Amino acid sequence: MPLARPTTQCCRAIQQQIRAPLDDVWVTDGMLAQAFERYCYVSHLARRRSSFVPGPLEGKRRLGKRKMTDLHMDNGSTLPPWAIEFPVDLRRWKWQPPTARSSNETREPGLPSSDSASDFSGILRWWHSKCRTTEEIRPTKEELEQIGKEPLAPSIALLASLSKARSAVAASTSDALPLAFYNFIGGLQQDLKLGVLDLKVVTRAVSTFPQSLMDTPTDRDVVNAAIEMFLSAVVHGIASSKVLGPTEFNGNFWNRLLLRISQLQDNDATNSLLRTTLDAVPLRHVNDVHEGFVAAVQRLIMSRSTDPGRAADIGVALRKLNTFSHKKLLHKIEAAVDEDSNAFVPATRQKLRFLWLQTLAHMPHIRQDDLWDACVRLSYFDPKNPGPIGRDLSQLLIQQWSSRGYLRRQEALESRCNRDANESEKLSLAALPVNMLSMQAHSVPSTRLLLSLFAALRRFGREAELIESIESLCEARKKLPIQPFIQLAIHSRDHRIALMIHSIVKSYRTKVSCYFETKWHWTHWELYIKDIIMDRELFLGTVWGMVDLGISEDTSQKGYKELSARRKRLFADMAVWFSEASHLNDSQAKRNVEKCVVRIHKQGEALPDKVIQALASVATRELKRGERGRTDRMRWMLGLLEQYKGSAQRCEVQRVLEKWRRINEELMTSSRGGMIGGPR
């Protein structure tokens, strides 16, 4: 008779051993090794597809039946391989001895008979009832009260270790700290991480131990290093603890800790510790730690560090702050930075203020309007201050956009902008939008970024500098992309800025790689047509020049019908706008409305009702002023009305106009008679 497969032997051995006492090993190492080797071998065979033996090759139908009879348990590590939920890789399973179930889990007791040894659900129920017999030993009430009165042993050890550490520092030389102090620091951080120390003892240690080190006659540099190591161990231990974490300590503790760290010497280690502490302060305690926050940020801003990423590091440490809940705190920090910067020369003062503005830009919960408000309060981009603002404003915008994840290629954008700014300071302001749109054009983030750029320029009154920068950029570059300038003109939301950008790029059209008019056509100007018409200082011919850009008479062009309908709606709106423009005289209004009517008539379309109303408004301007009116204008309006609305409408409107003219004549005659026969 051939030997059974190792997996079968393993299952049989388990069935035999599970009836034995729980102290016995119910899966031997030999059987487990054989089953493991067999599994590794048969799991790679192509022709073996299913098996009736519970295991990794068990058929899906067989597996479903076994699951329906409750022949599986939870995903615990005490289960045998054949009882783990399929499919599981046995090569990752490690055997552990069975563990007792908690007493609150109840199962029906009952030992299965020898006839039903294969009924594993009965075995599992018996197993759980067996584990439930072990009662949990709980301390009595008197013992708990006695334990509460006794101080914790690690806390007592900490007090003794603090005394030994102080003695070690006092006895140290001016070169370095002794090894015993390093061991004390490592043990302190580990105890804090494990949460075995008492809260009150830790608070008292932070309050008294640094001052006790200051009272020793040891060299000041050594003492400062010892205090910095002690406070660093406290902060990192609390920050990494899951038992005695940052939320267990109150705001007074964090305030004292920040103030103590702010008094240390200025170096990179202290600055890093300050940032870690600021980040570790729980959000609910921030409003109670104003003094510590102000001192810490003030110290970081005034530091002599030359790290270019200092503002980003401070912004990350303060990333939890927002202007809704912590507006008062942010204003206190800004006032402290402004007051301290006044002690320096103007150039250094501007650098310190700009560092705080960069910090705000790196904080993701600070709105852009709040950032610009801070710039105004610090008078950083004040028009009275001479010099270009392109480089600094570009840096603030890039840093704030990147803190919110708007930029996909931040480093590449920064390198391009820095290259243009190094070439000439005048190029920096225009280089930002042009480079950004060249890298990520026609995207929603790029649209928002352009709107925020123009919002900043309007807030500081620096729109003219953008136009100068665009002109310098067009002059400096050998080739010009057309799309960034089109997007700039569209999202400027100002028709004058758009016209100036168009005029500048048009003057350098030889540097554009494509045909200028085909790319910058009339559809890009629909947004500004009304503003151009209503602008008293602009020439009316500018409107028709923008409307006629890129016109194609090719009827086979894709989308020709849609563009024709779009132009018809535009001309109808233009007729209404011309009739409403109060700065146009009667002749100008009538002439431009007539142009709109001719354009609509050229497309073979009927005049919309609002165009008819515009015609009537232009033709009756004199009547509205109480004058007799011009006959030729009325005939012109009546002729168009008869052409598009019929003779009946013409007759009805003509009767109304004649009555209106007659009333105006009578009023004019009576007013002249009153003036002649009036009192002398």
C-alpha positions in Angstrom: 0.0 0.0 0.0 1.6 3.3 -1.0 2.3 5.9 1.6 -0.1 8.7 2.1 0.9 12.2 1.0 2.6 14.4 3.6 -0.3 16.8 3.7 -2.6 13.9 4.6 -0.3 12.6 7.2 -0.1 16.1 8.7 -3.9 16.4 8.9 -4.2 12.9 10.5 -1.6 13.8 13.0 -3.4 16.9 13.9 -6.7 15.1 14.4 -4.9 12.6 16.7 -3.0 15.2 18.7 -6.0 17.6 19.2 -7.6 15.1 21.5 -4.5 15.1 23.7 -4.1 17.7 26.6 -3.3 21.2 25.5 0.2 21.0 26.9 1.2 18.6 24.2 2.6 19.9 20.9 -0.1 19.2 18.4 2.0 19.8 15.3 5.5 18.3 15.3 8.4 19.9 13.5 8.9 16.9 11.3 5.3 16.8 10.1 5.3 20.6 9.6 8.5 20.4 7.5 7.1 17.5 5.4 3.9 19.4 4.7 5.9 22.6 3.9 8.1 20.7 1.4 5.1 19.1 -0.2 3.3 22.4 -0.5 6.3 24.1 -2.1 6.5 21.2 -4.6 2.8 20.7 -5.6 1.9 24.4 -5.7 4.1 24.8 -8.9 2.7 21.8 -10.8 0.6 22.7 -13.8 -1.4 19.5 -14.1 -2.5 19.5 -10.4 -5.5 21.8 -10.3 -7.6 20.7 -7.4 -7.7 18.3 -4.5 -10.3 16.9 -2.1 -7.8 17.2 0.8 -8.0 20.5 2.8 -5.1 22.6 1.9 -3.7 25.0 -0.7 -4.9 22.7 -3.6 -8.4 22.2 -2.3 -11.1 22.5 -5.0 -13.3 25.6 -4.8 -16.5 23.5 -4.6 -15.0 21.4 -1.7 -13.8 24.6 0.0 -17.2 26.2 -0.2 -18.9 23.2 1.3 -16.3 23.1 4.2 -16.8 26.8 4.8 -20.6 26.4 4.9 -20.2 23.8 7.7 -18.2 26.3 9.8 -14.9 24.5 9.5 -12.8 27.6 9.8 -11.8 29.9 12.5 -10.6 33.5 12.9 -7.3 34.6 11.2 -5.3 33.8 14.3 -1.7 32.5 14.3 -2.7 29.4 16.3 -4.7 27.8 13.4 -3.2 24.9 11.5 -2.5 25.6 7.8 -5.5 23.7 6.5 -7.9 25.8 8.7 -6.6 29.2 7.5 -8.9 31.0 5.2 -8.0 30.1 1.6 -5.8 31.1 -0.2 -2.9 31.7 2.2 0.8 31.2 1.5 2.0 28.6 4.0 5.6 29.7 3.5 4.7 32.9 5.5 3.0 31.0 8.4 4.8 30.5 11.6 3.7 28.1 14.3 2.9 29.4 17.8 1.5 27.5 20.8 -2.2 27.8 21.4 -3.4 30.8 23.4 -6.3 30.9 25.8 -9.5 32.7 24.6 -10.8 35.6 26.7 -13.5 34.7 29.2 -16.1 37.0 27.6 -16.4 34.9 24.5 -18.9 32.1 25.1 -19.3 28.9 23.2 -21.4 25.8 23.9 -19.3 23.2 25.7 -19.2 19.7 24.4 -16.5 17.1 23.6 -16.9 15.4 20.2 -17.1 11.6 20.1 -14.6 9.4 18.3 -17.1 8.8 15.5 -17.2 12.5 14.6 -13.4 13.2 14.7 -13.7 14.9 11.3 -16.3 17.3 12.6 -13.9 20.2 13.2 -16.6 22.7 14.3 -17.3 20.5 17.4 -13.6 20.4 18.1 -13.3 24.2 17.9 -16.3 24.6 20.3 -14.7 22.2 22.7 -11.4 24.0 22.5 -12.9 27.4 23.4 -14.8 25.9 26.3 -11.6 24.4 27.5 -9.8 27.7 27.4 -12.6 29.5 29.2 -11.9 27.4 32.4 -8.9 29.6 33.1 -10.0 32.4 35.4 -8.4 35.8 35.3 -6.7 36.8 38.5 -7.6 40.4 39.4 -6.2 42.5 42.3 -8.5 43.4 45.1 -9.7 47.0 45.9 -7.3 47.3 48.8 -4.3 46.3 46.6 -5.3 48.8 43.9 -5.5 51.6 46.5 -2.1 50.7 47.9 -0.6 50.6 44.5 -2.0 54.1 43.7 -0.4 55.5 46.9 3.1 54.1 46.1 5.2 56.1 43.6 6.3 54.2 40.4 9.7 52.6 40.5 10.9 54.2 37.2 9.9 57.6 38.4 11.9 57.1 41.6 14.8 55.9 39.5 14.5 59.0 37.3 15.0 61.4 40.3 18.1 59.5 41.3 19.4 59.5 37.7 18.9 63.2 37.5 21.1 63.7 40.5 23.8 61.4 39.1 23.6 63.1 35.7 24.0 66.6 37.3 27.1 65.3 39.3 28.5 63.8 36.1 28.1 67.1 34.3 29.6 69.0 37.2 32.6 66.7 37.2 33.1 66.8 33.4 36.0 68.5 31.6 35.6 71.3 29.1 36.1 68.9 26.2 33.1 66.6 26.3 30.4 65.1 28.4 31.1 61.9 30.3 29.8 58.5 29.1 27.4 58.2 32.1 25.5 61.2 30.9 25.0 59.8 27.4 23.7 56.5 29.0 21.3 58.6 31.1 20.0 60.4 28.1 19.4 57.2 26.2 17.6 55.6 29.1 15.5 58.7 29.7 14.3 58.7 26.1 13.5 55.0 26.1 11.5 55.3 29.4 9.5 58.2 27.9 8.8 56.3 24.8 7.6 53.3 26.8 5.5 55.5 29.0 6.8 54.2 32.3 7.5 57.6 33.9 5.1 59.6 35.9 3.6 62.8 34.3 4.4 65.0 37.3 7.9 63.7 37.7 8.6 64.5 34.0 7.1 68.0 34.3 9.2 68.7 37.5 12.4 67.4 35.8 11.9 69.8 32.8 11.3 72.7 35.2 14.3 72.1 37.5 17.0 70.0 35.8 18.2 72.6 33.2 18.5 75.3 35.8 20.4 72.9 38.1 22.9 72.3 35.3 23.3 76.1 34.8 24.3 76.4 38.5 27.3 74.1 38.1 30.7 75.6 37.5 31.2 73.6 34.3 32.1 75.3 31.0 29.1 77.0 29.5 29.4 75.2 26.2 29.3 71.8 27.9 26.3 72.9 30.0 24.4 74.1 27.0 25.1 70.9 25.2 23.9 68.8 28.2 20.7 70.9 28.4 20.1 70.5 24.7 20.6 66.7 24.9 18.2 66.5 27.9 15.4 68.5 26.3 15.9 66.7 23.0 15.5 63.3 24.8 12.3 64.6 26.5 10.8 65.9 23.2 11.6 62.9 21.1 10.6 60.4 23.8 7.2 62.1 24.3 6.6 62.5 20.5 7.3 58.8 19.9 5.4 57.4 22.8 2.0 55.8 22.4 1.3 55.7 26.2 2.6 59.0 27.5 2.2 61.0 24.3 2.0 64.7 23.6 -1.7 65.0 24.4 -1.1 63.8 28.0 0.8 67.0 28.9 -0.9 70.3 29.3 -0.3 73.7 27.7 1.8 75.0 30.6 4.3 72.2 30.1 4.7 72.8 26.4 5.0 76.6 26.9 7.8 76.1 29.5 9.5 73.6 27.2 9.5 76.0 24.2 10.7 78.9 26.3 13.6 76.8 27.7 14.7 75.6 24.3 14.5 79.2 22.9 17.1 80.2 25.5 19.7 77.8 24.2 22.6 78.8 22.0 22.0 79.4 18.3 23.0 76.3 16.3 21.5 73.8 13.9 20.7 71.3 16.6 18.7 73.8 18.6 16.8 75.0 15.6 15.9 71.4 14.7 14.8 70.7 18.2 12.6 73.9 18.2 10.9 72.8 15.0 10.3 69.3 16.4 8.8 70.7 19.5 6.5 73.1 17.6 5.3 70.2 15.6 4.8 68.0 18.7 2.5 70.5 20.5 -1.1 69.2 20.3 -3.5 71.3 18.3 -5.8 71.7 21.3 -3.0 73.3 23.4 -1.8 75.8 20.8 -3.9 78.7 22.0 -2.4 78.1 25.5 1.2 78.3 24.3 1.3 81.7 22.6 4.3 82.9 24.5 6.3 79.8 23.7 5.3 79.8 20.0 6.3 83.5 19.7 9.6 82.9 21.3 10.4 79.8 19.2 9.4 81.3 15.9 11.2 84.5 16.7 14.3 82.6 17.5 14.1 80.6 14.3 13.6 83.7 12.1 16.4 85.6 13.7 18.8 82.7 13.6 22.1 83.1 11.8 21.6 79.9 9.9 22.2 80.1 6.1 20.1 77.1 5.2 18.1 78.0 2.0 15.3 75.7 3.2 14.9 77.3 6.6 11.5 78.9 5.7 10.1 75.6 4.4 11.2 73.8 7.6 9.5 76.4 9.8 6.4 76.3 7.7 6.2 72.5 8.1 6.6 72.8 11.8 3.7 75.4 11.9 1.6 73.5 9.3 -1.3 73.0 11.8 -1.9 76.7 12.3 -4.7 78.5 10.4 -6.0 82.0 10.3 -9.5 81.1 11.6 -8.4 79.5 14.9 -4.9 81.0 15.4 -5.2 84.5 13.9 -4.2 86.2 17.2 -1.1 84.0 17.5 0.0 84.7 13.9 -0.4 88.4 14.5 1.7 88.2 17.6 4.5 86.4 15.8 4.4 88.9 12.9 4.6 91.8 15.4 7.6 90.3 17.2 9.4 89.7 13.9 8.7 93.2 12.7 9.8 94.7 15.9 13.1 92.8 16.0 13.8 93.5 12.3 13.7 97.2 13.0 17.0 97.0 14.8 18.9 96.0 11.5 19.8 97.9 8.4 17.1 98.1 5.7 18.5 95.3 3.6 18.7 92.9 6.5 15.3 94.1 7.7 13.7 93.2 4.3 15.3 89.7 4.4 13.9 88.9 7.8 10.5 90.1 6.9 10.6 88.1 3.6 11.6 85.0 5.6 8.5 85.3 7.7 6.4 85.8 4.5 8.0 82.7 3.0 7.1 80.8 6.2 3.5 81.8 5.8 3.6 80.7 2.1 4.8 77.2 3.2 1.9 76.8 5.7 -0.9 75.0 3.8 -3.8 76.4 5.9 -2.9 80.0 5.3 -5.1 81.5 2.6 -3.6 83.7 -0.1 -5.5 86.7 1.0 -4.1 86.4 4.4 -0.6 86.2 2.9 -1.2 89.4 0.9 -2.5 91.1 4.1 0.7 90.3 5.9 2.7 91.7 2.9 0.7 94.9 3.2 1.1 95.2 7.0 4.9 94.7 6.6 4.9 97.2 3.6 7.0 94.7 1.7 5.6 95.3 -1.8 4.7 98.9 -1.2 4.9 100.9 -4.5 6.8 103.6 -2.6 9.7 101.1 -2.2 12.0 101.3 -5.3 13.2 98.2 -7.1 11.5 95.4 -9.0 9.4 92.8 -7.1 9.4 90.0 -9.6 11.8 87.7 -8.0 10.4 87.9 -4.5 6.7 87.7 -5.6 7.5 84.8 -7.9 9.2 82.9 -5.0 6.2 83.5 -2.7 3.7 82.3 -5.3 5.8 79.2 -6.2 6.2 78.3 -2.5 2.5 78.7 -1.7 1.4 76.9 -4.8 3.7 74.0 -4.1 2.6 73.8 -0.4 -0.9 73.0 -1.8 0.2 70.6 -4.5 -0.7 72.8 -7.4 2.7 72.4 -9.2 3.7 69.2 -10.8 7.2 70.1 -11.6 8.2 72.6 -9.0 12.0 72.2 -9.2 12.0 72.6 -13.0 9.9 75.7 -12.8 12.1 77.2 -10.1 15.3 76.6 -12.1 13.8 78.2 -15.2 12.6 81.3 -13.3 15.9 81.6 -11.5 17.8 81.4 -14.8 15.6 84.2 -16.3 16.0 86.3 -13.1 19.7 85.9 -13.1 19.8 87.1 -16.7 17.8 90.2 -15.9 15.7 91.2 -12.9 13.0 92.7 -15.1 12.3 89.2 -16.7 11.4 87.5 -13.4 7.8 88.6 -13.1 6.8 87.6 -16.7 9.0 84.5 -16.6 6.9 82.9 -13.9 3.5 82.6 -15.8 5.2 82.0 -19.2 7.3 79.2 -17.9 4.5 77.7 -15.9 2.1 77.7 -18.8 4.7 76.3 -21.1 5.1 73.3 -18.7 1.5 72.7 -17.7 -0.8 74.5 -20.1 -4.6 74.1 -20.4 -5.0 72.7 -16.9 -7.3 73.8 -14.0 -4.4 74.5 -11.6 -2.7 76.8 -14.1 -5.9 78.8 -14.5 -6.1 79.2 -10.7 -2.5 80.2 -10.5 -2.9 82.9 -13.1 -5.9 84.3 -11.3 -3.9 84.4 -8.0 -1.0 86.1 -9.8 -3.2 88.9 -11.1 -5.0 89.2 -7.7 -1.6 89.8 -6.1 -0.6 92.4 -8.7 -3.9 94.3 -8.2 -3.5 94.1 -4.4 -0.1 95.8 -4.6 -0.9 98.0 -7.6 1.9 96.5 -9.7 0.1 95.6 -12.9 2.3 98.0 -14.9 5.4 96.1 -13.9 4.0 92.9 -15.4 3.5 94.7 -18.8 7.1 96.0 -18.6 8.4 92.5 -17.7 6.5 91.0 -20.7 8.0 93.5 -23.1 11.5 92.8 -21.7 10.9 89.1 -22.0 9.7 89.3 -25.6 12.8 91.4 -26.4 15.2 89.0 -24.7 14.0 85.7 -26.1 14.7 84.6 -29.6 11.5 82.5 -29.9 8.2 83.2 -28.2 5.4 80.7 -27.5 2.0 82.2 -28.3 -0.3 80.2 -25.9 1.1 81.5 -22.6 0.5 85.1 -23.7 -3.0 84.3 -24.8 -3.8 82.7 -21.5 -2.3 85.7 -19.7 -4.6 88.0 -21.6 -7.7 85.9 -21.0 -7.2 85.4 -17.3 -6.1 89.0 -16.6 -9.8 89.9 -16.3 -8.8 93.4 -17.6 -9.4 94.4 -21.2 -6.7 97.1 -21.1 -4.0 94.7 -19.9 -5.2 92.2 -22.5 -4.9 94.8 -25.3 -1.4 95.8 -24.1 -0.2 92.2 -24.0 -1.7 91.6 -27.5 0.0 94.8 -28.8 3.4 93.8 -27.4 3.3 90.2 -28.8 2.0 91.5 -32.1 5.1 93.8 -32.4 7.3 90.7 -32.0 5.3 88.5 -34.2 8.4 87.5 -36.2 9.6 85.5 -33.1 6.3 83.5 -32.9 6.7 80.1 -34.5 3.1 80.0 -35.9 0.8 82.4 -37.8 -0.2 85.1 -35.3 -3.8 85.7 -36.2 -4.7 82.0 -36.6 -3.8 81.4 -33.0 -5.0 84.6 -31.3 -8.4 85.0 -33.0 -11.7 86.6 -32.2 -13.0 83.9 -29.9 -10.4 84.9 -27.3 -11.9 88.4 -27.1 -15.6 87.7 -26.5 -15.0 88.2 -22.8 -13.7 91.8 -23.3 -15.9 93.2 -26.1 -18.4 94.8 -23.8 -15.7 96.4 -21.7 -13.9 97.8 -24.8 -17.2 99.3 -26.1 -18.0 100.9 -22.7 -14.5 102.3 -22.3 -14.6 106.0 -23.0 -10.8 106.3 -23.7 -10.5 103.5 -26.3 -11.0 104.0 -30.0 -14.1 102.2 -31.4 -12.1 100.7 -34.2 -10.3 98.5 -31.7 -13.5 96.6 -31.2 -14.0 95.7 -34.9 -10.3 94.9 -35.1 -10.6 92.3 -32.4 -13.9 90.9 -33.8 -12.4 90.4 -37.2 -9.2 88.5 -36.0 -8.8 85.1 -37.6 -12.0 85.1 -39.6 -12.2 82.2 -42.1 -14.7 82.1 -45.0 -14.1 78.4 -45.6 -17.5 76.8 -45.1 -15.8 73.3 -45.1 -13.9 74.2 -42.0 -14.6 72.0 -39.0 -17.1 73.6 -36.7 -18.0 76.4 -39.2 -21.7 76.3 -38.3 -21.1 76.5 -34.6 -18.7 79.5 -35.1 -21.2 81.3 -37.4 -24.0 80.9 -34.7 -21.5 82.1 -32.1 -20.7 85.2 -34.2 -24.4 86.0 -34.7 -25.0 86.0 -31.0 -21.9 88.2 -30.5 -23.1 90.8 -33.1 -26.6 90.8 -31.5 -25.0 91.5 -28.1 -22.8 94.2 -29.6 -25.8 96.0 -31.0 -27.3 96.2 -27.6 -24.1 97.4 -26.0 -23.6 100.1 -28.6 -27.1 101.3 -28.0 -26.5 101.4 -24.2 -23.1 103.2 -24.5 -23.9 106.7 -23.1 -20.6 108.2 -24.1 -21.3 107.6 -27.8 -23.2 110.4 -29.7 -26.2 109.7 -31.8 -24.4 109.3 -35.0 -21.7 106.9 -33.6 -24.3 104.8 -31.9 -26.4 104.6 -35.0 -23.4 103.8 -37.3 -22.1 100.9 -35.1 -25.5 99.4 -34.5 -26.0 99.5 -38.3 -22.7 97.6 -38.7 -23.9 94.9 -36.4 -27.2 94.6 -38.4 -25.3 94.3 -41.6 -23.1 91.5 -40.2 -26.1 89.6 -39.0 -27.9 90.1 -42.3 -24.8 88.9 -44.2 -25.2 85.5 -42.6 -28.8 85.3 -43.8 -30.3 85.3 -40.3 -33.3 87.1 -39.0 -32.8 89.9 -36.5 -33.4 88.9 -32.9 -35.8 90.8 -30.8 -33.1 92.5 -28.7 -31.5 93.9 -31.9 -34.9 95.4 -32.9 -35.0 97.0 -29.4 -31.5 98.3 -29.9 -32.5 99.9 -33.2 -35.5 101.6 -31.6 -33.4 102.8 -28.7 -30.9 104.4 -31.1 -33.5 105.9 -33.4 -35.5 107.5 -30.6 -32.7 109.1 -28.7 -33.9 112.6 -29.7 -37.5 111.8 -28.9 -36.5 110.7 -25.4 -34.8 114.1 -24.9 -38.0 115.9 -25.8 -36.9 116.8 -29.3 -38.6 116.3 -32.7 -36.2 113.6 -33.9 -34.5 112.9 -37.2 -36.8 111.6 -39.9 -34.0 109.6 -41.7 -33.2 107.6 -38.6 -36.8 106.7 -38.0 -37.3 105.7 -41.7 -34.1 103.5 -41.4 -35.6 101.8 -38.3 -39.0 101.4 -39.9 -37.6 99.9 -43.0 -35.7 97.3 -41.1 -38.7 96.6 -38.9 -40.9 96.0 -42.0 -38.2 93.8 -43.5 -38.0 91.5 -40.6 -41.3 91.9 -38.7 -43.8 92.8 -41.5 -45.8 95.8 -42.6 -48.3 95.5 -39.7 -45.6 96.0 -37.2 -44.2 98.9 -39.2 -47.6 100.7 -39.3 -48.2 100.3 -35.6 -44.7 101.6 -34.6 -45.1 104.5 -37.1 -48.3 105.6 -35.5 -46.6 105.6 -32.1 -43.6 107.6 -33.4 -45.8 110.2 -35.1 -47.9 110.7 -31.9 -44.6 111.0 -29.9 -43.2 113.6 -32.3 -46.5 115.6 -32.2 -46.5 115.7 -28.4 -42.9 116.8 -28.3 -43.6 119.6 -30.8 -46.5 120.9 -28.7 -44.4 120.8 -25.6 -41.6 122.7 -27.4 -44.0 125.3 -28.7 -45.6 125.9 -25.3 -42.2 126.2 -23.6 -41.1 128.8 -26.2 -44.4 130.8 -25.6 -43.9 130.7 -21.9 -40.4 132.1 -22.2 -41.6 134.9 -24.5 -44.6 135.9 -22.4 -43.0 135.5 -19.1 -42.4 138.2 -16.4 -40.0 140.9 -17.4 
